[in-house]
Amino acid sequence: MLRALPRLSLRGVWIGVSPVSNAPSSSLRTRRSLLAAAIGAGAGVIASALGRPLPATAANGNAVTVGGSFTGTTATIIDTSPGSGTAIFGISGSGPGVSGGSVSAQGVLGGSDSGVGVQGNSNTGIGIKGIGSAGGVDGISTSGPGVHGYSTNGMGVDGYSDGSSPFGLPFSGAGVRGVSIAGSGVVGYASSSGPGGLETPGNRSGVFGYSNADSNAVGVYGKTLSGVGLKGEAFAGTGVHAMAQSGTALHVDGKASFSRSGRALVGVGKAYVDVTVPGGVAATALCFANLTVYRSGVSVAAVRPAYPAAGKMRIYLSKALATKTYVAWIVMG
């Protein structure tokens, strides 16, 4: 129960002046200022009567009030686990709904036993935005994805950087950087009904790279010190598909290696050799062959795909060889 409040009276309440009837008007407060002073004094009495602290910095054990600034040395815990509501919900007209800061640890830390640790939703803006000198967003996971991005009509994960050295260590200018000790640094996946990309070729793409900076810009760049810079693999489709409207679809600097190529040895007295082609060879495939050394009067007369059996091709010579000779071949298509 509240304690009874003391009676407040405006009579005789003066601040550094005499009663009105005994002082000149130039040195007296107006009746309105006296009323305000009396009400202010009464508010202090009421607050004391109710047992509430005046607006000031609170310490451990004190109540938290709206609009105040508080300091403590232990954690403040709000537990709604018996129910299903939100423990803390912040709404702001123009600033952050909830803001957290730390000198050396996480500014905001979210954890969940089975749900999402931290989730950000936005109708027109960004759900979660990370800004930092060492990293904007750092995702760590023991079994699942460190960072999972999903979008119904835009980008699941959008990375942007205006730094420098995009293709050199330590990738200071990379929009998105993926690092893995044993698995894949970056994995892209798209379903058959996935949303479209920036252009038609980007629709339903696992990884889509786009650049419109200049003629030397690169949409997707792969680099490695000793392994494979860029690898494309398909179970039934095309591993790597190169397209160009007016330029070069495929440009190779250095050696090129093809698994559907090799050498076949034609024995003495033979005028043909049968070759088994990895992955099979269709009757419409383009097959090429030539002698690896000069033999007078001998040349490759024809190459017949899918003969004498499926998955094979036969290389015909213009005449039988007097000396065994290698024939180089390649199959396209």
N, C-alpha and C positions, 0 to 999 in steps of 0.2 A: 504494500500500500504506500501511496505517496504521502509525504509529510505535509502538514498544513502550511500553506504559504503565508508569509507575513503580509500585513496590510501595507499598501503603498500609498503615500500621500504626497501631493505636489506642494502642499503648504509648507513654507519654511525651508524648501530645498533650494539652496543658493550655492553658487560656486564663486567664491572670491568677491561677493558683492553684498551690499546691505539690502534690507527689505525695500521694495519698490517705493513705498510711501515716504521713505526717508532719504532717497538718493536722487541726484539729478538724472534726467533721462539720457544724457550723453554717456554715462558710465554704467548703465544698466543693460543687462541682456534683455532681448525681447521676450515676450511671453512664449513665442514658438520655440526659441532656443532653450528656454527653461523646461518646456515640456519634453523636448527631445532628450535633454540631459537626465530628466527624471525617469523617462522610459528606459534609457540605457542602463541606468543604475538598477532599475527594477529587473531588467533582463538578467543581470548578473546574480541578483538575489534568487530569481526563479531557477537558474541553472544550478546554483548551489543547493537549492532546496530539492531538486530532482536528483541530485547526486551525479550529474553528468560533468565530465571534464570540459573545460573551455577548449576551443579549437587550438590545438598545439600538437607537437610531435609526441606520439604515443610510444610507450616502451612495452616490454614483454608483459603479457597479461592484460593489457588495456584493450578497449573496444576499438574497432576500425570504423570510422565514419566516412561518408561520402565527401569528397572534396578536400581531404586532409593529406598530410604527409607524415609517414610513420617510419620508425626505425626499430629494428629488433635484432636479436642475436640468435634466435631459433626460428625454425620453419613454421609457417602458417599453413595448416592443413584443413581442407574442406572435403569431407568424405560423404558422398551420396551413394555409396555402393549398395546399401539396402534397396534403393530405388533404381530408376532408370533415367533420371534427369541429368542435366549438365551441371558439373560442379561449379565452373566459373564461366560466365558468358559476358563478353564485353561488346558494346555497341558504341560506335563513334560516327559522327556526321561527316568528318573529313579526315581525321587522324586514324592511327591504328586502333582497332578494337581491343586488342590485348598486346602489350609491349613488355618484353622482358630483356634484362641486361645483366651482364656478369663481367667481372674484372678478368677472370682467368678460366672460367668454365663455360657451360652452355648458357646462352641468354634465355632460351626457352627449351625445356626438355619434356618430351612427351613419350609415354610408355603405355603399352597395352599387352594383356596376356593373349588375346586372340584377335583383336581388332586392329585399327590403325593408330599408330603412336601419335602422329601429328597429321591433321588433315586441314587443307585450306580450300575454301570454296569462294568463287566469285562469279557473278552473273555476267559482267562485261570486262573485268580486269584480269589480274593474275591471281591464281589460287594461293600459291606460295612463292615467295621471291627471296632468294638468298644473295646477300652482298657481303663480300669479305675480301681482305687483302690476300689471304692464303687460299680461299676457296669460297664460292658462293653457297653451294650446297654440297655437303659431304654425306654420302649414304654408305652405311656399313651394315652388312647382313651376314649371319652365320650359315644360312641355308637358302634363303630366297634372294630376290633382287635387292640391291642396295638402294637404288632409286627406281621407282616404277612410275612411268608417265602414261596417262591414258586420256584420249580425247575423242569426242564423238564427231567433231567436224573440223578440228584444227590440228595442231601439233601436240603429240603426247609429251615430248620433251623438246623445248626450244632453247638452244644454246647460242649465245652471242658474245663476241669479244671484240674489242677495238685495240687490242695490244699488238705486239710485233712478234716476229719469228714464228709464224704459224707452222712451219715444217721442221723446226729444229728443237732439240731439247733445251729447256724443260717444257716446251709447248706453252710458253707464256701467252701466246695470242690465240690459243685454241678456243673455239666456242664450246665444244663438248670434248672432254678427254676421258677415255676409258682405259683403265689400268687393271690388269689381272695377273695374279701370280701363277695360277694353274689353268684358268678357264679363258673365256673370251673377254677382251676389254670392252667391246661394245657389241651388242646383239640387237639386230633389227628384225622384227617379225610383222607380217601383214597377212590378214585373212583374205579370202577371195571376195568378200563383201566389204572390205575395209574402205575408209574414206579416201577421197582423192587427194593428190598432192598438189604442188604448185603448178605442174603441167601434166598433160595426159600421160606421158611415160612414167610419171611418178605415182600414178594410181596403183594402190595395192602393192607398193614397194616395201620390202623389208628395210632397206637403207636407201635413202634418196639424197643425192648431193646436188646442189644447185649453186651456180655462180654466174653473175653478170657483170663482173668488175671490168675485165678487158679481155683481149684475145689470149693472154698468157694465164688467165685464171683457171683454176682447176675445180671441177664440181666435187669429185671424190679423189683423195690422194692417199696412197698407201706407201709406206716406207719401212724398210727393215734393214738391219745391219748385216744379217746373214741368212735369213729365211725368205719367206714369200712376202712381197710388199702388198699385193692385192690378190685375193683368190676368190673365184666364183665357182659355186658347185650347185648342180641341179640333179634331182633324182630322175626326172622325166623330161624336164624342159631344157632351157639353155643356161649354161653356167654363166657365161658373159656374153652380152649382146651389145655390140658396138654399132651406133647409128650416127649418121651425119647427113644434114640436108644439103650442104654445099661444100663442106670440108672433107677431111679424111676420117673415115669411120674407125680405122685402126692404124696406129702409128707405133712402130717398134724401133727403139734405139738399142742396138746390141743383138745378141743371139736370140733366135726363136727356136723353140723345141716343140715337136708335135708327136704325140703318142701313136698316131696313125701314120707313121712313116718309118723307114728303116732301109736295110740292105738285104738282098737275097742273092745267094750264090748259085750260079748256073754251072752245072758240071760239064765235063768234056763230052762232046758229041751231042749235047742237048741244045735244043732251039727254043725252049720255053722253061719257065719255072712257075710253080704255084705258091702263092703267099697267103697265109692266114692273117686277116686284118683284125686287130683288136676292136671289139665292139661291133663286129660284123660289117658287111658292105652291101649296099643296095645295088640293084641293077642300074639305077640312075646316077650313081655316085661318079664323081670326077676322079679318075685315077691317072697318075703320071709316073713314068719311069725312064731311066736313062742308064747307059753303061758308065761305070766309074773310071774305066781306063779305055784307051783307044784300041780297037780291034779292027784290023783292015777288012773292009767289006761287011762288017757286022754292025747292026743298029737295032734299036727297039722298033718292032713293026707295029705292035698294038698291045693294049692292056684291056683285058676283058673282065669286068666286075661280076661278082656273084657266079663265078665259074672256076672250077668244075663242080663246086658245091656252094651252098649258102655260107657266107662268112669268108669266102676265099676269092681271090682273083688270080688270073693267069697272065703272065707277062710273056709275050711272043717276041722272038728275035728274028732278024731277017734270014739267018742261016745258023746251022749248028756251029758250036764253038770248038776250036782246036785246043784252047786253053781255058781252064775254069776262070770265070770272071764274075765279079760282083755287079749287081744291078741295084741302083738306088731308086726308091719309090716313095710316093706320098699319095694319100687318099683324102679328098675333100668332099664332104657331104655324106 
